[in-house]
């Protein structure tokens, strides 16, 4: 083969690779790609953990196929006006409840957990089981009010950060925040799938004292009884995602961030005080948040590569 033929083949391969990369960049956003990656990993988990008995698990694989279809449709939705643009950018946040529930379904069926290892780590790091002792040794109703309100505020923090940025016209910042929050959740969920930890709420008896009799504490337990996922304690996705959301808000719109930071700091403490997470869960959540935020600065320094051009008069230009 002549050098000319070899150079021509190499040039064609390079051109095809360039065309493929451009097609991916133009069609998919960063959050689309990380969502597809997470679905692939979660599919591996489903297949690995149901190798002997797949009764009923086909529905999870169907759900994964539908999610892939949704990601493929998101790029088209972003071209379809205001509502489509909103849904195309926000669909991962809208799916969080279902993805979180799937983690619990998988872990309950598999039926093993690593709480003993985490309890040993807790004892080695802190010298005692803080999540068990704190609320029992200091059952202060006022402090418990503050802690449980901060814990419940978790949902508001997640929504307020990107939504506040979006409604204030900071659309690129909102998308970057959604991306950072979703990467945080996906990292935590992968750990949940392959290293399930039930947490102190399941490992220990619940406390019964003045700190647990107030209505925010009872309301929190009611919510967890109906929406918690078993095996999703380490690292604390509550801590990791709330910290990422608050810091992104602080970075892109300081007044919003300053409003969210106190609630977030309270939440970091509340997950331990309320016996929802081991203290090492909270610390590991901070490490996850730090890693995501460090990568967010790299991502945030790049110009955003969103798919197709928007039609005139779309919400993007509002």
C-alpha positions in Angstrom: 0.0 0.0 0.0 1.4 3.4 -1.0 1.9 6.2 1.4 -0.7 8.2 -0.5 -3.4 5.5 0.1 -2.5 5.2 3.7 -2.7 8.9 4.2 -6.1 8.9 2.5 -7.5 6.2 4.7 -6.2 8.0 7.8 -7.7 11.2 6.7 -11.1 9.5 6.1 -11.0 8.0 9.5 -10.1 11.3 11.1 -13.0 13.0 9.2 -15.5 10.3 10.3 -14.3 10.6 13.9 -14.7 14.4 13.7 -18.2 14.1 12.2 -19.2 11.7 15.0 -17.9 14.0 17.7 -19.7 16.9 16.2 -22.9 15.0 16.0 -22.6 14.0 19.6 -21.8 17.5 20.8 -24.6 19.1 18.8 -27.2 16.5 19.7 -26.4 15.8 23.4 -25.7 18.1 26.3 -23.3 17.1 29.2 -26.3 16.0 31.4 -27.6 13.8 28.6 -24.2 12.0 28.4 -23.8 11.4 32.1 -27.4 10.2 32.3 -26.7 7.7 29.5 -23.6 6.6 31.4 -25.5 6.1 34.6 -28.2 4.1 32.9 -25.5 1.8 31.4 -24.0 1.3 34.9 -27.4 0.7 36.5 -28.2 -1.8 33.8 -25.0 -3.7 34.6 -26.1 -3.8 38.2 -29.6 -5.1 37.3 -28.1 -7.9 35.2 -25.4 -8.8 37.7 -27.7 -8.9 40.7 -30.5 -10.8 39.0 -28.4 -13.4 37.2 -30.1 -16.3 39.1 -33.6 -14.9 39.4 -34.9 -12.3 37.0 -38.5 -12.6 37.9 -40.0 -9.1 37.8 -36.7 -7.4 36.9 -37.5 -7.2 33.2 -39.6 -4.1 34.1 -36.4 -2.3 35.3 -34.7 -3.1 32.0 -37.8 -1.7 30.2 -37.6 1.4 32.4 -33.9 1.8 31.4 -34.8 1.5 27.7 -37.5 4.1 28.1 -35.0 6.4 29.9 -32.6 6.1 27.0 -35.4 6.9 24.6 -36.2 10.0 26.7 -32.6 11.2 26.5 -32.7 10.8 22.8 -35.9 12.8 22.6 -34.6 15.5 24.9 -32.5 17.0 22.1 -35.6 17.3 19.9 -37.6 18.7 22.8 -35.0 21.5 23.3 -35.9 22.7 19.8 -39.7 22.7 20.4 -40.3 26.0 22.1 -40.5 27.1 25.7 -42.1 24.1 27.3 -39.9 21.7 25.3 -36.8 23.6 26.1 -37.6 23.5 29.8 -38.4 19.8 29.8 -35.3 19.0 27.7 -33.1 20.7 30.2 -34.9 19.7 33.4 -35.9 16.0 32.7 -33.1 14.5 34.9 -34.3 16.4 38.0 -37.8 15.3 37.3 -36.6 11.6 37.2 -34.7 11.7 40.5 -37.5 10.1 42.5 -37.8 7.2 40.2 -34.0 6.6 40.0 -33.8 6.8 43.8 -36.6 4.3 44.2 -34.9 1.9 41.9 -31.9 1.8 44.1 -34.0 0.7 47.0 -35.8 -1.9 45.0 -32.5 -3.5 43.9 -30.9 -3.4 47.3 -33.9 -4.8 49.1 -34.0 -7.7 46.7 -30.3 -8.4 46.9 -30.6 -8.2 50.7 -27.1 -7.5 51.9 -25.5 -4.4 53.4 -22.2 -3.1 54.7 -23.4 -1.4 57.9 -21.0 -3.2 60.2 -18.0 -2.0 58.2 -19.3 1.6 58.3 -20.0 1.3 62.0 -16.4 0.2 62.6 -15.2 3.1 60.5 -17.5 5.5 62.5 -16.0 4.2 65.7 -12.4 4.5 64.4 -13.0 8.1 63.1 -15.2 9.5 65.9 -14.7 7.2 68.8 -18.4 6.4 69.1 -21.7 6.0 67.2 -22.6 9.7 66.9 -25.8 9.0 65.0 -27.0 6.9 67.9 -25.8 8.9 70.8 -26.3 12.5 69.8 -30.1 12.7 69.8 -30.3 10.6 72.9 -27.8 12.5 74.9 -29.0 15.9 73.9 -32.8 15.6 73.3 -33.3 19.4 73.0 -36.7 20.2 71.4 -35.6 23.6 70.1 -32.4 22.2 68.5 -34.4 19.3 67.1 -36.9 21.7 65.5 -34.0 23.5 63.7 -32.4 20.2 62.7 -35.5 18.6 61.3 -36.6 21.7 59.5 -33.2 21.9 57.8 -33.5 18.2 56.9 -36.9 18.8 55.3 -35.5 21.8 53.5 -33.4 19.5 51.5 -36.0 19.3 48.8 -36.4 23.1 48.7 -32.6 23.5 48.4 -32.4 21.1 45.4 -35.2 22.9 43.5 -34.5 26.5 44.6 -30.9 26.6 43.4 -31.4 25.7 39.6 -35.0 27.1 39.5 -34.0 30.4 41.1 -31.2 30.7 38.5 -33.5 29.8 35.7 -36.3 32.2 36.6 -33.8 35.1 37.1 -32.6 34.6 33.5 -29.4 32.8 34.4 -30.1 29.9 32.1 -26.6 28.7 31.5 -25.9 28.8 35.2 -29.1 26.8 35.8 -28.0 24.2 33.3 -24.6 23.9 34.9 -26.1 23.6 38.3 -28.5 20.8 37.1 -25.4 19.0 35.6 -23.4 19.3 38.8 -26.4 18.1 40.9 -27.1 15.1 38.6 -23.4 14.1 38.5 -23.5 14.1 42.3 -26.6 11.9 42.5 -25.3 9.5 39.9 -22.0 9.1 41.7 -23.8 8.4 45.0 -26.3 6.0 43.3 -23.5 4.0 41.8 -22.0 3.5 45.2 -25.5 2.6 46.6 -25.9 -0.1 44.0 -22.6 -1.8 44.5 -21.9 -1.0 48.2 -25.3 -0.7 49.9 -25.4 0.7 53.5 -28.8 0.7 55.2 -27.9 3.4 57.7 -28.5 4.0 61.4 -32.3 4.4 60.9 -32.4 0.7 60.1 -29.4 -0.6 62.1 -30.5 1.0 65.5 -33.7 1.4 67.3 -35.2 4.8 66.8 -35.0 7.3 69.7 -38.1 8.2 71.7 -37.7 11.4 73.7 -38.5 15.1 73.7 -36.4 15.6 70.5 -38.5 13.1 68.5 -41.9 14.1 69.7 -42.0 17.5 68.0 -44.0 17.6 64.7 -41.1 18.2 62.3 -39.4 15.1 63.6 -42.7 13.1 63.3 -43.2 14.5 59.8 -39.7 13.6 58.7 -40.2 10.0 59.9 -43.5 9.9 58.1 -41.8 11.0 54.8 -39.0 8.5 55.2 -41.4 5.7 56.0 -43.0 6.3 52.6 -40.1 7.4 50.4 -36.8 6.2 51.8 -34.6 3.7 49.8 -33.0 1.0 51.7 -29.2 0.7 51.2 -28.8 4.4 50.2 -26.9 5.8 53.2 -23.2 5.9 52.2 -22.2 8.4 51.0 -25.0 10.8 52.0 -26.6 12.0 48.8 -28.6 14.5 50.9 -25.4 16.2 52.1 -23.6 15.9 48.7 -26.4 17.2 46.5 -27.5 20.0 48.9 -23.9 21.3 49.2 -23.4 21.2 45.5 -26.7 23.0 44.9 -26.0 25.7 47.5 -22.5 26.4 46.4 -23.5 26.6 42.7 -26.2 29.1 43.8 -23.6 31.0 45.7 -21.3 31.1 42.8 -23.8 32.2 40.1 -26.2 34.3 42.2 -24.8 35.3 45.6 -28.1 36.4 47.2 -29.7 33.0 46.4 -26.7 31.2 47.7 -26.6 33.1 50.9 -30.2 32.2 51.6 -29.5 28.5 51.0 -26.1 28.1 52.8 -27.5 28.2 56.4 -30.1 25.6 55.6 -27.5 23.5 54.0 -25.1 23.7 57.0 -28.0 22.7 59.2 -28.8 19.8 56.9 -25.2 18.5 57.2 -25.7 18.3 61.0 -29.3 17.1 60.9 -28.6 13.9 59.0 -26.5 12.7 61.9 -28.6 14.2 64.7 -31.8 12.7 63.4 -30.3 9.3 63.0 -30.7 9.3 59.3 -27.0 8.8 58.4 -23.8 7.8 60.1 -21.4 10.7 60.6 -19.0 9.1 58.1 -21.9 9.2 55.6 -22.1 12.9 56.0 -18.3 13.4 55.8 -18.1 11.2 52.6 -21.0 13.3 51.2 -18.9 16.4 51.7 -16.0 14.7 49.9 -18.2 13.8 46.9 -19.5 17.4 46.8 -16.0 18.7 46.9 -15.0 16.5 44.0 -18.0 17.5 41.9 -17.5 21.2 42.6 -13.9 21.0 41.6 -14.8 19.4 38.3 -17.6 21.9 37.9 -15.1 24.7 37.8 -13.4 23.0 34.9 -16.7 22.4 33.1 -18.0 25.9 34.0 -14.9 27.5 32.4 -15.8 26.0 29.0 -18.4 27.6 26.7 -21.6 25.7 26.9 -22.3 23.3 24.0 -26.0 23.0 23.8 -27.7 21.3 20.9 -29.5 22.9 18.1 -30.2 26.6 17.6 -33.4 27.7 19.4 -36.3 29.2 17.6 -36.9 32.9 17.8 -38.9 34.0 20.8 -38.1 30.9 22.9 -37.7 30.9 26.6 -33.9 30.8 26.1 -34.1 34.5 25.0 -36.4 35.6 27.8 
